[in-house]
Amino acid sequence: MDVVYRLGRATAAEITAQLEDPPTYTTVRGLLRILEQKGHLRHEEEGPRYVYVPVTARGEAGRSLLAHVVRTFFDGSPERAMAALLGSGSKLSDAELGRLARLVERARRAKGSP
């Protein structure tokens, strides 16, 4: 999906060429078929080739996937997910921490909390 989002549209051969350690071409085509069946991609026929295009915008897909991860691995708790991210050893800059603090404050105001 990352390659398709980055390129905007891509064939199985183009996707395979973009991967650092690609699986076989047949495997890539199989994965594309599954992603299409699940509604993440659609294809357009250009001669003998299928060109794959994302169905949803990257940001929307990311939010949906993140919500699934929070439900699955953090018992639906955004707090637990955030704690795991902050405790994962990744170093956040002061600017990133400031942006996160502003997002939390904005969510607090939207909810009407003091």
Buried (B, 14 or more C-beta within 10 A) or exposed (E): BEBBBEBEBBBBEBBBEBEEEEEEEEEBBEBBBEBBEEEBBEBEEEEEEBBBEBBBEEEEBEEEEEEEEBEEEBEEEEEEBBEEEEEEEEEEEEEEEEEBEEEEEEEEEEEEEE
